[in-house]
Amino acid sequence: MKVLVLGGAGYIGSHICKMLSHYSHESVVVDNLSTGHRDAVRWSHFIEADILKPDALVRILQDEGPFDLIMHFCAKSLVGESVQKPALYYRNNVVGTLNLLDAMVETGHDKLVFSSTAAVFGMPEKDEIDELHPRFPINPYGQSKKMIEDVLGDYHEAYGIKSVALRYFNACGADPEGDIGERHEPETHLIPNILKSATAGKTTLLKVFGDNYPTPDGTCIRDYIHVNDLASAHILAGEYLQTHAGAFAFNLGNGDGFSVFEVIKAAGKVIGQNIAYTIEAPRAGDPPVLVADAKKAGVVLGWQPDYTDIESIIATAWQWHQNEKF
């Protein structure tokens, strides 16, 4: 396949580009480098451009294409920031994606894998969330992704755009070979913040937000999925669209949850030291348990995660952290 990867200089996009190369697929990366890293684009032709410039998208699709598949990762994704700056999120995540879809229609491209999120579900009604769980987002970030999921159905009916929306739970880990990893500024994810705190010593203590949730140890339970498992799901979704028409959605997770304290303990084993932390007030809107039911992706796409042990996931992130690169 020849694949256009929008946001391919970012965390998940760069890992997918490496995996595409491994399977002898050609990729072209489009990124505005607002949060991505130019040095992470090593397996693709790179074009600096912005999805808020519709004419640029049309030119790229015309001049660099045709593409067998488009993957879209160009989203703002910080929940707290989305509450403070909703206009930024609706403009980038919604208007930018509409620009892409319109450019696809204009240039005759009809296959899209869309990066979505478990945030479309809002507060969970049950511990394991499948695709039929009601979608009631509780922040502009989740709402912007839900809006596009709905738009994809409409664009399939009206214009024949075939799509797969992949809803990630907690993406984590790094390339097992240590070439690329997770670099966010600011960093809001638990595992890289644990690793940062471990190397910073007492100058930067890890913050644990709440220890009185109705869970076995009082901390939130989340479903952690390795970035390479996400990458393989995207490639399988792209292959699925070559022979299937529709607007599909799949949840991606391990189907198993780990509490904050369990992750801290596992990281301590990987690093070989105890992780110091402070207990802070719970964050508003944090559900006690958030775990994926990803059986549908297994049945339909043939996808299964390779990384199901939290220590092995953390070990890949730790290797990257030591090499670096932060």
N, C-alpha and C positions, 0 to 999 in steps of 0.2 A: 504493500500500500504506500501511497504518497500522502502524508498527513500534514495538515496545517495545525500547529500547536500555538494557540493564543495564550500568552502567559507562560511560555515555555522556559523563561528565565527564573521562575519562582520555584518554590520548594517541591511541590508535587509535579509540576510540569517538567522540570529538569530531569527528575527521576524517570518519568515516562519517556522522555526523549532518549535517554540512555537505553532503556529497555526496547524501544522501537528499533534502535540501531542494532541491538543484540539479535533481533529477529529479522534483520536485513530490510526493515522498512525505512523509507526516506522521510525525513521530517524538515519542515520549515518553521522557524520560531518567529512569532510576532510578539513584541513586548515593549512597553514604554519605559521600563526599568524604574518605575516609581517605587516598587518594592522588590523587584527581581534583581538578579545579579548577572552582569554580562559574562563573568568568568564561569558561570554554571552552564552556559550554552557551548557545549563541546562536541555534540554529535549532530548538529543541525546547522543549516544556513540560517543566519540571523537577520531580521529586519526590525529596526526600531520604528514603531508606529503605535498609534493610540486608537482603541476601539470607539472613542468619541469622535473620530474623524471618519465619517462614512465614505467619503471619496477615496481615502487611503485604503480602506478595506476592499472596495471594489477593484482598485488598481492591483492590489496584491493578489486577489483571487484571479484576476484576468491575466496578469503578467507571470505569476509564479505557478499557476495551476495548469491544467485542472487537478484537483485533489480528490482522492478517493474518500477522504474523511477529514472532518474538522473537529478538533478538540478545543474546548473553551474553558480557560482557567482565570480569565482576567477579571477577578472580583475583588472588591474590598470585603474584608472578612472579620473585622474586629467588632464584636457585639457591642461593647461599651461605646466605641466610637460611633457606631451606627445610631445609637440613641441620642448622642450629642450632635451628630451631623447627618441627619437622615437624608438631606438633599444630596450630599456626596454619594451616598449608597444607592439611592434611587437613580441618580444620574448615571453613575458608572455601571452598576449591576443590571439595571433595567434598560435604560436608554442605550447603553453600549451594546447590550445583547440584541436589542431590536435593530440597531445599526448592522450588526453582523448578520442577523437573519434576513434582513432586506437585501444586503449585499449578496448573500447566498442565492436568494430568489433571482436577483438580477443577473447573476453569472452562471446560473444553472447548477449550483452545488446543492445537494439534497441530503447529506448525511452529517449529523452532529452528535458528539458526545459532550454532554453538559455537566460541569462540576456543580453539584448541588450539595445539600447539607442536611444533617439531622435537625438543624434549627427550624426547618419547615414544620416540624411537628409541635413545637412549643412545649408546654408542660405535659409529660407523658401520662397516659391513662393506665398504662400497665408497664411492668418492668422490661419486657422484651417487645420492641417495636417492629412490626412488620409493615409492608407497604400499604395495608388497608387502614392503618392507624389514622385518625383524623388529623388534618393539618391546620393548626391554629397557632401561627408564629406569635411570639411575644416580644419581638424586637424588629426594627427595620431591616437588619441583615437577613433574618429568616424570612421576613415578608417579601423582600426583593427576590429571593430565590424561589419562593412559592409562586410569585407572580410570573416568573419566567417558565416554571414548570407548566403553569396553565396556558401560557402563550404558546408553548411548544405543541400542545394538543391542537390549538387553533391553527397554527401554521401548517401542521400536517394535514388537517382537513381542507384548508384553503389552497395551499401551495405545494403539498406533497413532500414537505420537509420531514425526513425520518430522523428520529432522535432517541437517545437514551440519556436520562438524567440519573446520575449516580450520587446517592446521598451518603456522604461520609459521616462516620461517627468521629472518633478521635484519631486523626492521622498522626503518626509518630515514627520514630526510627530514622535510619539513614541508609544510604547505599552500602551494602556489605563490603564493598571493595574500598570504601573510604573516599571515593572521588568527590561526592557531593553530599550535602546534608541540610539540616534545618537551620535557616538564618532569617529570623524575623526581627524587626526593630519597630516598636517594642516587642519583646518576646512575652507571649501570654500563655504558652502551653506548658503543662506540668513537667514533662520529662526534661526538656532542655533547661528549664529553670532549676530543676534539681541538680543537673550537672554543672550549671553555672555556679550555684551556691556551694557545691562541693569543692570547686577549685578556687572560689573567692574566699574561703575560710569564714571567719566570724564577721567579716566586713559586710557580707550580703547573706543574710539568713533567708532560707526558703519560707514563704508565707503559705500557710494552710488555712483556707477560708472555711471555717466551721468544723467542729468536731462533735456536734450533737444532733446529727441527722439520724433518722430511723433506719440505720444500717448496722451491721454487726459491730463495726468499730467506731461508728459515729461520723465517718467521713464519706463524702460522695463516691459513688461507684460509677465508673465509666468503662466504655468499650474501646480499647486501644487497638488500632489496626495499622500494621506496618505500611510504610509508603510504597514499598515494592509490591505488596499485595494489592494496593490501590492501582498501581501501574498496570499490573496484569489484568485487572478487571476492566480497565479502559480499553486495552487492546482487544480483549474478548468482546466487549460491547461494540467496538468498531467493526470487528469481523461479523458480529451478529447483524449489524445494519446492512451489510452487503447483500443479505438474502431475506431480510424481514422488513416490512413497512409498518410504521406506527410511531406513537410517542410513548416510549416505555420508561419506567422508573424502577430502580433497584436500590435497596438499602445495602450498605457495605460495612461490615464489622466482623469481629471474631465470634460474636454471639456469646461472649463470656465477659464478665465485668471484673474490674479490679478497683479496690478502694484507693483513696489517696495514700493512706498509710501503707497499704500493700505495695504500691508502686515505690514509695520511699524506701521501704525495707528491701525490695528487690534491687533497687539502684545501689543501696549500700553494699549488697553482696557483690554486684558487678564491679563496683569501684574499689571495694575493700576498706570501706570506712563508714562510720555512722554519719547520717545526714542530719545536721541540726536544723531546726525549724521553729517558727513561732506560730501560735494559733491566732488567727484574725477573725473578725466578724464574718458570718456567712454573706455571700454575695446575693443580691436580690435576683430571684428568678432561677437559681440553681436547683434543679430537681435532685432528689436524693439518689435516684438510680436512672441511668440512661444506657441501655444496652440494645444492640440491633438483633433482630431476627432476620438473618441474611439468607435464609433457605432458598428464596426465590432465585437469587443470583446463581446459586449452585445448580438448581434444577434447570433453569433456562439458559444461562450462559456457560455452565460447566465450570464455574469459578469456585475455588476453595482457597482460603488463606494458608500460606506456608508458615507464617510466624504466628503461633498461638500462645507461646510462652512469653510472659512479660520480661523475664530476664534476658532472653535472646534478643528481644526488640530493643531493650535498653542498651545491650552490649554493642549493637550497631551504631546507636547514637553516641555512645561513649567513645568509640573508636574515632568517629568523625570529630567529636569535641576535642579529643587529645591532639588530633592532627592540626588543628586550626588555630583556626578558620572561623571562629565566631568573631 
